[in-house]
Amino acid sequence: MPTAPAETVRPRPSRVQLNRIVVCPNCWHKFSPDEILWIASNPNLINDPVLGTDKPLRFLPTRFNLQGNAIDARGSICDSMACPRCRLKVPRACIETRPIFLSIAGTPSCGKSFLLASMASQLRSAFPSKLKISFRDADASCNVVLNAFEEQLFYSSKPDVPVRLKKTEEQGDDYAATILDGSPVNLVSPFLFAVSPMTGHPNASDPYQYSRVVALYDNAGESFAAGSDSANNPVTRHLSQSLATFYCYDPMQDARLRSQLIGKSDDVQLSTQVVSARQETVLYEVIERIRRLRGMSQSEKTDRPLMVIVTKYDSWRSLMPDTELNTVDPFVSRGDGLGAIDLRVVREVSRRTRELLFKSSPDLVAAVESFTNNAWFIPVSATGVPPQTDPVTKITGVKPADLKPIWCEVPMLVALALAGAGLVPFVDTK
């Protein structure tokens, strides 16, 4: 009796939902998904006409495999895509998920690098456990610098040896060179995170609707000097796109606050750190660039949040004795097994921090509140302890074994809650 022919099982192509309009996280060019370029994977296909002789060729494909990946001219399967304008890499998550752009700024040595590392580390644990939200790298190649910071602080093989992170530079791994409109330019490379609801989240049944790609842009303080942002060096143009702006303010660089800490803090930075007169100057420049890039008048106010992140709380906590952040929980249970960010608590802490800053730096507070209707003043400590000087290496830093970050995740949580995307649950009085 003849046997029936074996059934041929063909792979079913995955049904991927794409954004109608894609926004490049590098140059913010908007384009249709069918305009996306692919990056050749065959090692013989190099010499891109725009990026240079050592870069893989970018091309508009005509052939795909069953999984939807492009096939280059040498028959190799490709897995990376690029913007049709700047030709820099665009992670797949940006094609499938809507973006949220955020900017962070601050003067040199304000603690920004430590904050970013602690913020990312805390969010990776707080999001899943407390909010049923996944927080992960959208593309590990985009977060190499930040991941290195995290490894130094939270995964050190020598946890009793003080660590000092390198400062944010004006060039190097944080920037990408390309050609726009015939002119060579340097663009700041964002840190990219994929944020999506998990099982147990009230909107887990519709991940496309509620997932987001968070692009966080970080600049060196020198990037806000007069004339530093130009047509060939548009490194702070992300300010025009950002849903919220974080400004790191370091009380240890403020002579008016430092004088109040004498005898109350044993932080070595009181005697070693240079007092910066540029903190307010950088903030003014950030505000002025946002106005110019968004076409705002000098008297116009925005509703987008501007968050003054007051760093190194562990060193100046004595100036705000009525608030001990170690005992203030920014999370609350909603009663359905899901946690939420408690904006009522954050607003109260913001109010008290504002009062402290207004007494010593009224010009800073006035500048913020004359620019936005959505001002926040959030104290954080990226380390939880002041730095120490190692007697052997003579390096002044923080021992990874002593790290106890305080409220580092709160600014990002507040920004995403205010985005109104239905992703971060929150409780508020408004």
Secondary structure as UniProt FT lines:
FT   STRAND          22..23
FT   TURN            25..27
FT   STRAND          30..31
FT   HELIX           33..35
FT   STRAND          37..39
FT   TURN            43..44
FT   STRAND          46..48
FT   TURN            49..51
FT   STRAND          52..56
FT   STRAND          58..59
FT   TURN            66..67
FT   STRAND          70..71
FT   TURN            73..74
FT   STRAND          81..82
FT   TURN            84..86
FT   STRAND          89..90
FT   HELIX           92..96
FT   STRAND          98..106
FT   TURN            108..109
FT   HELIX           112..126
FT   HELIX           127..131
FT   STRAND          133..137
FT   HELIX           140..143
FT   HELIX           144..154
FT   TURN            159..160
FT   TURN            173..174
FT   STRAND          175..180
FT   TURN            181..182
FT   STRAND          183..188
FT   STRAND          191..197
FT   TURN            199..200
FT   TURN            202..205
FT   HELIX           207..210
FT   STRAND          212..218
FT   HELIX           221..224
FT   TURN            226..227
FT   TURN            231..232
FT   TURN            235..236
FT   HELIX           237..240
FT   STRAND          244..249
FT   HELIX           251..253
FT   HELIX           255..261
FT   TURN            262..264
FT   HELIX           269..272
FT   HELIX           279..294
FT   TURN            298..299
FT   STRAND          306..310
FT   HELIX           313..316
FT   HELIX           317..319
FT   TURN            321..322
FT   HELIX           325..327
FT   STRAND          331..333
FT   STRAND          339..342
FT   HELIX           343..360
FT   HELIX           362..369
FT   TURN            370..371
FT   STRAND          375..379
FT   STRAND          388..389
FT   TURN            391..393
FT   STRAND          396..398
FT   HELIX           400..402
FT   TURN            408..409
FT   HELIX           410..418
FT   TURN            419..420
FT   STRAND          426..427
//
